[in-house]
Amino acid sequence: MKATHLYVILVIFLVAGLIFVRNNTERVDAVTELDPFAQCLADAGAVFYGAFWCPHCQAQKALLKNSSKMPYVECSTADMRGQTPICIEKGIESYPTWIFADGSVGNGEQTLEQLAEKTGCALPEATS
């Protein structure tokens, strides 16, 4: 392979890497209209336990617009074969599981309305 080809391949990888980093940074720093609601959930003591490989957990996160304020605890080990100690301690048996400040448990995907009712958090007007 010629040096020119290697140079072109290197430039392509460099540009792709920069685009990847830029896109992921924007997603992490993005503010959503549900950030205040997600922060209220956290402040109210609600905690969402899930696993990165769980499609229902991904749907729950999407419902909350992947807010960085979401009170989320990852339960799966990286190899997907075990559970983290905190989730074992809390007795989490299915995903998603919400545990509320009053000790009650919500298994499965919860609607925004259910979360609001359980925590007293007000939904933004656009979502209610």
N, C-alpha and C positions, 0 to 999 in steps of 0.2 A: 504494500500500500504506500502510496506517495505521501510525502510530508504535507502536501496541500490538502489531501483528503483527511488526514488526521487533524489538521488545523480546523477544517470545516466542522468535523464531528465534535471537536472540543468546544467550539463556539456555540454549536447547537445545544450541547449539554449545559453550558454555562447560562445561556439565555433561558432554557427550560427551567433550570434551577432557580434563577432569579424570579421568573414568573410564578413558580410554585411558592416561594417564600413570600412574595408580595401578596398573592391571593390568600394564603393562610393567615398572614398578619392582618389583612383587612377584615377577615371573618372574625378573628379573635377580638379585634378592637371595635368592631361594629356595635353600635348602640341600637337596640330594637325598642319598639313601642311597648314590649312586654317586660323590659328590664325592671321598671318600678313594681310590677306585679310579682315578678320572680323574686325580687328583693324582699317584698312583703312576705312571700311564702317562707323565705329563709328566716326573716325576723320573727314570724309567727311559729317557728319551730317545726315546720314541715320539712321532711327529708325524703328525697327520691332516691331509691336504691335500684341500680340497674346493672346491665352488662353491655359492654361495647358491641357484642355480637348479636344482641337481642333486637329483632325488628320492631317489637312493640316499644322498646325503650327508645329506639331511634324516632319512632312516630311521636312518642311523648315529648322528646326533646324538640322535635320540629314544631309541635303544637305550641311550645313555649319559645319558638323562634330561636332555638339554640342559645338562649340568653346566658351570658357568662355569670349572671346573678343567680341562676337556677341552683337550688340546694341539692346537688347531685353527689352521690357516693358510688364509685365504681366497685362492683362486687366480684367481678371475674379476674382470675389470675391471667397473666399474659398468654399462657398456653391453653386457655379456655377449659382446663380440666379441674379447676378448683375455685375456691371462693376466698376472698380476702378475710382476714381475721375479724374486722369490724362487722362484716355481714354475717359471719358465723355467729358472732356474739349476739347480734340483733335477731337471729333466727330467720333470716330472709330465705324463703324457699322458692319464690317465683319472682319473675321480673315482668314489668316493673312493679315495685312495691313502694308505697308511700307510707311513712309513719308520721303521724301528726302529734302535736304537743300534748294532746290529751291522752296519748297512748293508743288511739285507734289506728287501724291499718286499712289502707286502700290497696287492694290487689288489682293488677291490670291497669290499662291506660285510664287515666282520670281526665274528665273534661275540664276546661277552664272554669266552668260554672261549678262543678263539684269541688274543685280546689278552692274557689272563692268562698263557697258556702262553708266548707270545713275550716277555713282559716280566718274568715272575716275580711279577707283582702278584696279590695275593690278592683273590678276588671276595668281596663281602659274602655272608654265608650265605643271605640271602633270594633272591639271584639265581643261586646255583650249584645 
